[in-house]
Amino acid sequence: MGMTDEIVLRMIMLVYQRKVNDDYVAGLKQVVQCMIVSVKSIGNIMAVTVLLIFMFGVIGNRWKLSMMINKTFEILTKKVQIFRSCICK
């Protein structure tokens, strides 16, 4: 285990054994409750971020597809013009 794991376990043991004064435990409880409450808002932010990335991905793919279709259409119109010019001669 790393050093941070040992520190966390030591703190949990102290809280469990009630060797720490009540003010510190109350403050620690408030910090933990605040972190638990903030998880919901962080989840909302992550959901909006994923939605934006998805939207830009879809928009980018549609734009790329339209560019490919336009180039294909230009190539086909040139071939049709060449074919028509050969037939008309």
N, C-alpha and C positions, 0 to 999 in steps of 0.2 A: 504494500500500500504506500501511496505517496504521503508526503508530509501534510498536505491539505486534508487528506482523508483522516489522518490521525487527529488533526486539530478539530475537525467536525465531530468525530466520534467522542473526543474528550469533552467537547461542549455539550453534546447530547447526554453523556454520562453525568456531567455536573448538574444539568437541569433535572435529569431523572432522579438523582440522589438528593436533590434539593439542597445542595451545598451553596448554591448561588442565592443571593438575596432576592426578595420578591419583586423589587423594582426592576432589576435586570431581566427577570423572567417576563414581567409584564411588557417591558419594552421589546423583548425578543418576540413575544407573541404578536405584538402589533406589527413588527416588521414582517413576520411570516404571513400574517393575514393580509397585509398590504401587497405582498408579492403574489399571493393567491388571487386577490382581486384584480391585480394588473394583468394576469395571464389572459383574461377575457378580452381586454382592450388590445393586447398584443396580438391575439388571435384575429381580431377584426382588422387590424392593420395588415397582417399577413394575408388575409383573404382579399383585401382591396389590392394589395401589391400583386398577388397571383392573377387576379382578374385583369389588371392593367397589362401585365406581361402577356397574358393570353390574347387580349384585344389587339395589342401591337403585333403579335405574331400572326394573327388572322389577317389583319390589315396588310401586313407586309407580304404574306403569301398571295393574297388577292391581287395586290399591285404587281407582284412579279408575274403572276399568271396572265394578267391583262397585258403586260408588256410583251410576253411571249406570244400571245394571241395576235397582238397588233403587228409584230414582226412577221409572223406566219402569214397574216392576211396581206401584208405588203409584198412578200415573196410570191404568193399565189397570184396577186393582181399583176405583177410584172410578168409572170409566166403566161397568164391569160393574154396579156397585151402582145407578148412575143408570138404566141400561137395565133392570135387573130391577125397579126401583121403578116405572118407566113401564109395564112389561108387567103387573105385578101389579094395577094400578089398574083 
